[in-house]
Amino acid sequence: IMIDNKNQFVKDITNIEDDFAQWYTDIVIKAELCDYTKVKGFIAYRPYGYAIWENIQHIADKMFKKEGVKNVSMPSLIPESLLNKEKDHIEGFAPEVAWVTKGGQKELEEKLIVRPTSETIFCDMYSKWLNSWRDLPFLYNQWCNVLRWEKETKPILRSREFMWQEGHTIHETAKEAEEFTQRMLDVYAIIIEKYLSIPVIKGKKTESEKFAGADSTYTVETMMHDGKALQAGTSHYFGQNFTIPFDIKFTNRNAEQEYAYQTSWGISTRLIGAIIMAHGDNRGLKLPPAVAPTQVIIVPINQENEDVQKSVKSLYEQLQESDIRVDIDNRDNYTPGYKFNYWEMKGVPVRIEIGPRDIENNQCVITRRDNFEKQVVSLEGINETIKALMEEIQLNMFNIVKENMENKTTSARTLEEFKEQMEANQGFIKTMWCGDEKCEEKIKEETGAKSRCMPFEQEHLDDKCAICGKPATKMVIWGRQY
């Protein structure tokens, strides 16, 4: 890695303001998160990238279990006949499906698909497992890989195979299923805001943007550094759209046969993409402490000094005992300056430097990755100092992204105003909307923006739709997307 000290950033990384897309790819590769493989759109996760996903997974899994959700595992191959059972669903996914037509040298009697999502296989099993209202609800989730043959691919954000979790639940009543759909959206909002330090907008998708086969889709929308939107998680209420064709019925409290009510919800590895693009800067990654694989990096100064090594080892053990994820950079063929730049690029939240003079004064130098503030602190009570600092960093990172989102959120009363704002300050634009899909199409054609959601927190900006001028009651947030 070439270091340019005058401009204080890693030369191998494209400037974030010059070419955001290239900057993103540089970070993915240089920070050793992922790498390309021989098949287009399929990426290999390196230990550092996978560790971020593991941390997100641990946080989410714990929260799901608090909601009563249990983990299961379903097969990755699904028969064509199952996919065809729900017509909207097949229409939505058919273009992205990868087919298996042979087993060894033998042609298969029925084609199989590699799961793009698992509603159909869950439904098939639920129809076998459900008997009575007493069995309900089924609150099941699986952590797995899925495959979608995307035309355009981008590492992590839109790869053909990606890791995610998919929750699939069935309930006794429509009310209970609808409530659970929204509850899981709230769980996602907490994961993304509290642990990833990215503010979200919660809302409902329009008819044209909802999931294939859903009655309604709810979303948590986030904004990246460049003002583009990223859909960070979705939760769907299916009603009986799948339970009827898949014959998922139960004996209800009146001893009658009734079809169950269903939900599904998911977050994926694209959350790692969100972390990169919401927080990163010209020095590289910037990781929220809650999900950083290494929260603290210790860089010894004069590392050949025995006292320094003793002190570093003692500090390392002390921090480890407090469950702080800590590492030491004892590489002897690099200067401290190189190491500082290296770990800044990797996004490690806190750096500690210790040299002979620090040991004499029972202190160390701490540098924050979020704002590069340096402070000299006592080694007494260092664990508590670091823990408090990490909470501060977590909150500060959230506030920086929130400010960016607020600065890039405007409202428009006419299409002309919409276009002007989108060109001048790409971001979220709020408008009133009449509910007609034609207006959505028009915005997309003329500006490249899509409706992100109808936020739960509605504002009344005008009486008229900004696109066609007809009466409007709904406010929609629009944005260009990843």
N, C-alpha and C positions, 0 to 999 in steps of 0.2 A: 504494500500500500504506500503510495507516495503522499507525503505530508507537505502541505503548503502552509507554512507557519504564518506568513504575512496575511493570507486571507482566512486563516484559521478553519479550513475544512479539508476533508479528504479529497484529493484531486481526482481519484477514480470515480467519484460520484458526481454525476451531472448536477448542475445548479437547479434547485427546486423551482425557481421562478422562470428559468429558461425553457425547460422541457420536463414537465411534471411526470409524464408517462415513462420517460427514460430514467428519470431520477428514481422512480418506484422500482423499475426492473433492476437498476444498479444496486439498490439497497437489498433486494431479495437475494441477489447473488453474492454481493460483497460481504454482507452481514452473515452469510452462510446459513440462511434460513432454508432455502430450497435450491434445487438444480434441475435443469432440463434433462429429459431422458430421450431415448431414440424414437419414441412415439409422440407425435405432436399432441400437445394438450395434456400430457401425463407427466407429473413432476415427482421428483424424489424429495422427501422431507429429510433434511439433515438434522442431527441431534438438537441443535439450538431452536430450529423452527418447530420441531415436534414437541419439544419441552414446553413451548408457549401453549400449544394446543392441549397438552396434558394438563397444564395449570387451569386453563379455561374449563376443560372437561371436569376436573375435580370440583371446581366451584359450582358448576351447573348441576352436576350429578347429585351433589349434596342437597342443593335447593329443590331439585325434582323430588328427591326421596322425602323431603319434608312435606311435600304436597301429596304424598301417598303413592307416588309413581314407582313401579317396579321395572327393572331391566329384563329384556328378553333378547333372543337372537333369532332372526328369520333368514331363510336361504336367500342367496344373491340372484338365483335364477327363478324367473316367473314364467309360467306357460302363457302363450299368446291369448288363449281363451279367457284367462282371468283379466288381462288388460282390457279386453274388448267388452267387459260387462257394463262399464259405466261410460256412456258415449262422450260426454264432455272431457272426461279424463283422458281417454284414448286420443281424442283430437288434440288435446293440449300437449301430450307427451310424444306422440308418434314420430314427429320429425327428429327427435333427439335420441331415439331408442337404438341401442346396439343389440344385434340379434345373434343367437347361437343356433346354428343349423346342423352342426355335426357333432357327434360324440365319438372321438377317435376317427375311424374312417367311415363310420356308418351315418347315413342321413337320419336325422331325428324325425319321428312320426309327427311330432308337433314342435313348431319353432318355439324357442325360449328367448326371453329378453333378460338382459342384465339390468337389475332394478335401477330405474331412474329415481324411484321413490317407492315406498312399500305398502301404500294403502290397500292394494288388491290382495296381496298375500296375507296381510293382517286380517282383512275382511273374511277371506276364505277360512282362516283358522278360527276367527271369532264365531263364525256360523256353526262351527263344530263344538266350540267350548261353551257357548251360552245356552242356558236352559230357562232359568227363572229370574225374576226381578231380584231375588236374594243374592244372585251371583254378581250383580252390578254394584258399582261401576268397575269396568276393566280399565285400569290406568297403567298402560304399558309404554315402554320406550326402548329403542335400541340405538346403540352407538355403532356406526358402520360406515362403509364406503358405498357410494352410489356412482353411477356412470351416466353421463348425458353427453351426446355427441354434438357439442357446441361448435358452431361455425368459427366464431372468433374466440380465441383463448388468450388468457393473461395469467401468468403464474399466481397461484393462490386464489386470486379473485374470481377467475372463471376458468377452471381447469376441467377437463372432460371427466376425470375421476376426482371426487373430493370426499373428505371425511365430514361427517355430521352426526347429529342425533335426530331421530324422528320419533316423536311421541304420537301414539294412536290410542285414543280412549273412546269407550262407548258407555252410554249413560241411560238411565231409566226415563228421564224426561228431557224435553227440549230446553227447558229453563236451566237445568243442571248442566247440560252440555255447553250451552251458550256461556254460562258463568265460568265454566272451567276453561273455555277458549280464552276468555279475557284474563283469567287468573294467570295462565301461562304466559300471556303477553306481558303482564306485570313482572313476572319472574325474569323474563328476558330484559326488560327495561332496567331492573336492578343490576343484573349481571353486567350489562353494557355501561351503565352510568357509574355504579359504585366500584367495579373491579377493572373495567377497561378505560375508565375516565373519559367516556364519550357521551355527551348529552344526546337524548333521543326525542323524536316527536312521535307520540302514539296516535294512531288513527285507524280509520277503516279504508280499505282499498275501494276504488270505484268498480262497477260491474265489469268493465273491460280489463281491469288489472287484477281481478281476483284469481285465486288458484283454480285450475281446471277441475270442476266437479264440486266446488264449494258453494254453500249458500252465502257465506260472507267470509272475507279474509281481513284480518287485522295485522298491522305492521308496526315495527319500530324503525323509523327512518333516521339516518345519521348523515352528517355533512363532513366531507373530506376537506383538506386544506385548500384545494383548488375550487371549492364551491360546488363540486358535483355531489350528488346524493348516493348513498349506499344503503340498500335495504339490508338491515342487520339481522332481522329475524321476523318470522311470520307465524301466525296462529290462525287456524281455519275452523269455522263451524260448518259441518257438512249436513246437519239435519239428518234426513233419512235417504239422502241421495245415493249413498253406497249400501246402506243396510237393507234397502228394499231389493235391489238387483242381486245382492249377495245373500239374501235370505237370513239376515242376522235378526232373529226374533226371539222373544222370551214370553213366558207366561207372566202376565202382569198381576197386580194386586187384586183385580177382579176376576182372576182365573181365565182371562182372555189372552189370545196371542197378539203381541204388539211388536213392531219393529223398533230397534234401539236407535238412539241419537248419538251422533259421532263427532269427534274433533280430531285434528292433527296439527302438529306444530314442530318447527325445526330451526336450529341455528347450525352454522357450518364453519369450516376453516376459513371462510372469507372474513371472519372476524379478525383474523391475523392481518389480512389486507387492510381492514379498517384501522387497526392500531398503527400500521405503518403510515397510512395516508392521512390520518387525522393528526398524529403527533410528530411525525418525523421532521427533520430539518436538514440543512446542508452538511451537517456532520454525520448524518446517518439516522439510525433508528433511535427512538426515544420510547422506552417501555415503561408502562405503569408498574410500580413495585409489586402489585398484587399478582401479576402474571409473568413478571420477568424471571427467566430461568436462573439468572444470577442477580441477586438484589444488591449485593455489595462486592466490589472488587478491591482487594488490598494490593497496592503496588509498593514494594519495599524500595527505599532509596538507600544506595550503598548496600546492595543485597548480599555482598560477600561478607559484610560485618556480622559476626556471630550474635551480638546483642540484638541487632535488628531482626535476624531470623528468629531468635528466641521470642522476641516481642510479637512478631507477626504471627507465629504459631499459636501463642497464648491468646492473642486477639481473635484469631480464626476459630479456635475451639470455643471461646466464650460466646461469640456470635452464633455459632452453630447450635450451642445449647439452648439459645433463645429461638430456635427454628427460623433463623434468618439464613437465606440461601446465599452463601458467601464463597468466594474463591480467592486464591492468591496467584498473582502473576510473577512467577519466579524465573521466567525465561531469561537466560543469561546473555543472549545474543541480540537483545533489543534495548534501546535507551528508554528511560522513564517517559520521555516525551512521546516516543513512538507508542508506548503502551497506553498512555493517556488517550491518544487519538484512536487507537484500536478499540478500546472499551467504550469510548464515546460513540463510535460508529455502531457498536453492538447494542447500544442503548441502555447499558447498565445504569440503574438509577443513582447509585451512590459509589463514589470512589474514595478510598482512604489511602493516604500516603503516610508512611512512617520511615523516618531516618534517624541517625544517631542523635541529632539535636532534639528531636521530638521525644526520644526515650529519656534523655536527661530531664526534660520538663514534664514527663508523664502525660504527653499529649499526642495528638495526631492531626493531620490536615484532612478535612472532608470537603469534597466537591460534589455538588448536585448536578445531575445530567439535565434536569428540566430547565434551569436558568443559569447554570455555570457559577452559582454563588459558592465562594470558598469560605470556610471558617475553620479556625483552630479550636479544637475541643479537647477536654480532659478525657483521659482513658478511664477515669472513674465514672461508673454509670454509663459506659458507652452503649450498652445494649438498649437502654431506655432512650438515649439520645437518638440512636439510629431508628428505632421504631417510631418515635415521634416525627422524625424527619421524613420517613417514608409516607406517613399519613399526610404530612404537609405537601409532599411532592404529588401524591395521588390526587389531592384536591386542587392543587395549582394547575396540574395538567388538564383536569376537567374544565376549570375556569377559562383556560386559554382557548380550548376548542369551543366552549360556549360563546366566548366573545367573538370568535371568528364566525360562528354560525349566526349570531345576532347581527354582525356587520354585513353579512351576505344574505340577509333575509329582508325582502322588500314587499310592497304590495302594489298591485296594478289595477286600474279601473277599465282600461281599454287594451286591445291587442297591440296597438302601436306602443303604448307605454310598456307593456310586457316585453316586447322585442328590444326596446331601448335599454331597459334595465338588465335584461339577460346578456346583452353585449357589453354593457358598461361594468357590470358587477355580477358575474355568474354566481348563482346561488339559488336559494329557495325564493319563489315568488308566490305570494298569496293573492288569490282572486276569488270573486264570487263566481258560481257556476250554476248553469240551468239544469244540469243533469243529463244533457244530450251527449252521446258518444262522438257525434260529429264535431263538436267543439274540442274534444280531446284530440281527435285526429288532426284538426286544423293546427292546434298548438304544436303538435309533434312534427307535422310537415314543415311548418314555418320556422320553428325555433330549435327542434331537436329535444325539447323538454317533454316529460311525461307527467301525468298526475302522480304524485307520491302517495298522498292519502287525503282523506277528509278528516282533519284532526279532531280528537275528542273535545279539545278546547276550541270551540268555534268562536269566530268574531264576525260581526255583521259589518262588512266594509262598504256595502252598496246594496241597492235593490235589484240591480241588473247584472246579468252575466257579462263578464269582461270580454268574452269572445264574440257573442252574437247579440247582446243587448236585451235578450228576453228576461222575464222575471227570474230571479235566483234566490234561493234560500240557503244554499250550502257553500261554505268556504272550502276551497281546495288549495293544497300546497303543491306547487309544480317544481320540477328541477330536472336537469340533465343527470343521467345516472351512469353508474358503473355496473 
